[in-house]
Structure formats: structure tokens, C-alpha cells
Amino acid sequence: MISFIGDYTGKVDAKGRAVLPSAFKKQAPESVAGKFVLKKDTFENCLILYTAEEWERQNAIIRAKFNPNIRKHNLFLREYFRGTAEVSLDSAGRISIPVKLREYAKIEKEIYFCGQDMKIEIWSKSAYESIEQAPEDFALLAEELFGNDNSQ
């Protein structure tokens, strides 16, 4: 199972291409063969990069809960897939980020690639640096989410 970890800076060239950090290339299984899916994040103004395998796993989760006869489900699905793109690594190890996705995430030149277990977040540098939590706030969040977990 994949587990992307680490934060890396990068640059986007004039054609919207960015080099995928070598650490992430090493962390990806050989079965990926440089094929990814790029989409808008559901909660933040960043992009999500999935391996093709993880993308299929995410879709299986959605399909299991989706009912085409419920309007809200269709509205969700339409927005979920809006702007989604298949991307591949080129010979220089770059992915091409479509214009609409760059505009959504306000990506210009400098970006962060952030490993988040089964996915990689791609942020504009300024947006990523503006969301850092104070250590005390992070500790309180961790306590709230996991502090009462007696399963360990």
C-alpha cells in the first residue's frame, strides 16, 4: 500500500508543468507507471494527485454510496469530477497541471507538494504557508479527534 510522506517545494513553468519530487516517484509503486489523476480538493483550495489505483479505490467508495435517483448525489458527482484530469509523467518527470485547475488553486509559479498518505496535495506556496496551525491548536485537534480512543 502506498503512503506518500513529506513536503516538497517546486516550480510551475510557463506551460503549467511541474516536476514531481523524486521522493514521491520512489514512493509510488512500479504499477503506477507515471499515471495519475489530478482533481480539485473537496475542502481546500488545493489540488489532489492520486495514483490511478488510488483513484479507482476512491471511486469505488463513492459508487457504493451513490444513487443516481437522488438529485444531491448527482450534484455532488458533477462537482466532484469537474476539472478532473488524467496526467502522466513526461520524460523529464513532470506533470502538466491544466489551466482551470491552476486557476482554482491559485497556482502561479511556486508550489508545495504535500504527501498525505494515499494522495499528494498540490498547493500554491502562499496558500500552503498561510494555513499552518500553531502547535497548541494542532495538539488540541489531535486530542479532540483521538484523545478518547480507548482501543489502544
C-alpha positions in Angstrom: 0.0 0.0 0.0 1.3 3.5 -0.9 2.0 6.1 1.8 3.2 9.4 0.4 5.0 11.4 3.1 6.9 14.7 3.1 6.5 18.3 1.9 8.5 19.5 -1.1 8.6 22.8 -2.9 8.5 23.1 -6.7 8.0 25.4 -9.5 5.5 25.5 -12.3 6.9 26.6 -15.7 5.1 28.8 -18.3 3.4 25.8 -19.8 1.9 24.6 -16.4 4.4 21.8 -15.9 5.9 20.8 -12.6 8.5 18.2 -11.7 7.1 15.6 -9.3 9.5 15.3 -6.4 11.8 12.3 -6.7 10.8 11.1 -3.2 7.2 10.7 -4.5 8.4 8.9 -7.6 10.3 6.5 -5.4 7.3 6.0 -3.0 4.9 5.2 -5.9 4.6 1.6 -6.8 6.0 0.5 -10.2 2.5 -0.5 -11.2 1.7 3.3 -11.3 4.0 3.7 -14.4 3.7 7.5 -14.1 -0.1 7.6 -14.5 -2.1 9.9 -12.1 -5.4 11.6 -11.7 -5.5 15.3 -10.7 -8.5 17.0 -9.2 -9.8 19.8 -7.0 -9.8 19.1 -3.3 -13.3 18.8 -1.7 -12.5 21.0 1.3 -9.5 23.2 0.5 -8.3 25.4 -2.4 -5.6 22.9 -3.4 -5.3 20.0 -5.9 -5.2 16.3 -5.2 -2.9 13.9 -7.1 -3.9 10.3 -6.9 -2.2 7.3 -8.5 -4.5 5.6 -11.0 -5.0 2.7 -8.5 -6.0 5.0 -5.6 -8.3 7.0 -7.9 -10.2 3.7 -8.7 -10.3 2.9 -4.9 -11.8 6.4 -4.2 -14.4 5.9 -7.0 -15.4 2.5 -5.6 -16.1 4.2 -2.2 -18.3 6.8 -4.0 -20.1 4.2 -6.2 -21.0 2.1 -3.1 -22.9 5.1 -1.7 -24.2 6.7 -5.0 -27.8 6.6 -6.0 -28.5 8.2 -9.5 -32.1 8.7 -8.5 -31.2 11.2 -5.7 -30.6 14.7 -7.0 -28.0 15.6 -4.4 -25.9 12.6 -5.4 -25.8 13.8 -9.0 -25.0 17.3 -7.9 -22.1 16.0 -5.8 -20.8 13.8 -8.5 -20.9 16.5 -11.1 -18.8 18.8 -8.9 -16.5 16.0 -7.7 -15.5 15.3 -11.3 -15.4 18.9 -12.6 -12.0 19.7 -13.9 -10.6 16.3 -13.1 -7.7 15.3 -15.4 -5.6 12.3 -16.2 -1.9 13.2 -16.1 1.2 11.3 -16.8 4.9 12.0 -16.1 6.7 13.1 -19.2 10.3 12.1 -19.9 11.6 14.9 -17.6 9.4 13.6 -14.7 6.9 16.5 -15.0 3.1 16.6 -14.7 1.1 19.1 -16.6 -1.4 21.0 -14.5 -4.4 22.2 -16.6 -5.1 25.9 -16.6 -8.5 25.6 -14.9 -7.0 23.6 -12.0 -4.2 26.0 -11.6 -6.7 28.9 -11.5 -8.8 27.0 -8.9 -5.8 26.5 -6.6 -4.3 30.0 -7.4 -1.1 28.3 -8.6 1.3 30.6 -10.3 5.0 29.8 -10.0 5.9 28.3 -6.7 4.1 25.3 -5.2 4.2 22.7 -2.5 3.7 19.0 -3.0 2.5 17.5 0.3 2.3 13.8 0.9 -0.9 12.9 2.7 -0.8 9.1 2.9 -2.7 7.8 -0.2 -2.6 11.2 -2.0 -0.5 14.1 -2.8 -1.8 17.7 -2.2 -0.5 20.4 -4.5 -0.8 23.9 -3.1 0.2 27.4 -4.2 3.1 28.3 -2.0 1.3 31.3 -0.4 -1.8 29.4 0.4 0.1 26.5 2.0 2.2 28.7 4.1 -0.9 30.6 5.3 -2.7 27.6 6.8 0.0 26.3 9.2 -1.5 25.6 12.6 0.0 26.7 15.8 1.4 23.7 17.8 -1.1 24.3 20.6 -4.0 24.2 18.1 -2.7 21.0 16.5 -2.4 19.4 19.9 -6.0 20.3 20.8 -7.2 19.0 17.5 -5.4 15.7 18.0 -6.8 15.4 21.5 -10.3 16.1 20.2 -10.1 13.6 17.4 -8.1 10.8 19.2 -7.9 11.6 22.9 -10.9 9.4 23.9 -9.8 6.4 21.8 -9.5 3.5 24.2 -8.8 0.9 21.5 -5.0 1.0 22.0 
